[in-house]
Amino acid sequence: MKVFFVLLGLGITIVSLTHGFFSDINMLHSLLVHPITVLFGLLFVALGLKGAKKPNYKEMIKKA
């Protein structure tokens, strides 16, 4: 799942940054939509790279 989030985020970011060179877009689109989609893309990358720590059950049993 982490790899999926990283790839999805990179894909969203790359498409958002490059599709303006190939299509005619208006100013509102480039100033409003692109920063939002880049932020969401980077958020997906951050979620994919974030490592969730698994609980150490042996330590929890020893403390109990």
Buried (B, 14 or more C-beta within 10 A) or exposed (E): EEEEBBEBBBEBBEEBEEEEEEEEBEEEEEEEEBEEBBEBBBBBBEBBEEEEEEEEEEEEEEEE
